[in-house]
Amino acid sequence: MRNPLANNTTRSPIGLDVGSKTIKAAQVRAPGVAVQLAAATEFARTGTGVYPDAEEIARIERVLFRQGFTGHAVVLGVPRSAAMFEEIERPPKADGVPVDQIVAAEIARVRKLDPSSIEQAWWEMPSSGRRSSGGTAMALATERSPLVEVVERFEEVGIEVVGAEPVLTALCTAVAARGLGAEPFTVIADVGWASTTLGVMYQGVLVYQRECESCGLSGVVARASTTGRMDPGSAEMLVRDATLRGVSGHASVRRAIDELAGTLVTEIQASLGYASHRYRKDAAGAVLLCGGGASLSVVVDRVNTIGGIETTPLVADRLVTNASDAVSTAPGPTLAAACALAGLDGGGAG
């Protein structure tokens, strides 16, 4: 059990970001107007599933207690592989038109799922100026059954899941609320282990999302292992060391990271090209890098070569003001901090 004294109005639920290799946790507090990061940590996963199993959840509870997290509530980041995004046409709004049901049915149809088997939400897309009888919406969904199962596992160790928020939408909300975006477009690039998630924001909302399977750190490990003629375990250690230091002293790792950066630049340009065409705006603005790859200086430098784009790592202390001593300047806890902020602002989605 964590300290029950922390169940007060100034502390957020604990934000949890469950990645394929590590788990990140963060908690914020709001003693007044300022929002501070009260605690943050990152630790290796022991499970391999999309969501943690009962044994791993028991370990999460113990780690959070040792690391100074307080309270019994969490906002769970819906993992990237479990979040489904679709741009859909919604019907005109009118009395008696069940828009929510129609949107749920449409995303279920696209994903070949039973509408009753998903949790979903949607929001209006900014107008592109093109004529339409209805409107365009961005819909997101996740399958209900796996989510319900993991919520029950947390409850078994005394943890209440008060919200489930896709990590990308949590980031977009935090970025918009804190004025970290740019005009006309802000790209959020979450460079993770298995893949990179790209999101494009326009007028403060997410208007485009894509998953780049070829842009994960696991690919860097595979390439470095092959070209450097080393076992995958050694290559992974070198890549992880590079994410901590920002650079690598090993030639094969440097080349693999440079290749990742080049592919990422291509993917970002394609995403901006789509948004620029849709909204008839110049593809300029800002790129915010987060995830394990955000600390690699080569990645930041290469993305900065895109014309009209300023690239910066989105670290956790950019999401809070008057940061406490517990704040981390590493990119790791950023997504967990965004989930915690979602809980502070309203308990998360879902």
Protein Blocks (a to p, Z undefined) as FASTA:
>chain_A
ZZfklmcfkbccddddddfkbccddddddfblbccdfbdcddddfbfbfbdcfklmmmmm
mmmmmnopacjbdcddddfklpccdddddddddehiafklmmmmmmmmmnopafklpccd
ddddddehiacfbbcdddddddfklmmmmmmmmmmnopacfbdcdfklmmmmmmmmnopa
ccfbdcdddddfklccddddeehiafbdcddfklcfklmmmmmmmmnopafklmmmmmmm
mmmnopafbfklmmmmmmmmmmmmmmmmmmmmmmmmmnopacedddddedjklmpmklmm
mmmmpghiacddddfklmpghiafkbcfbfklmmmmmmmmmmmnnopaZZ
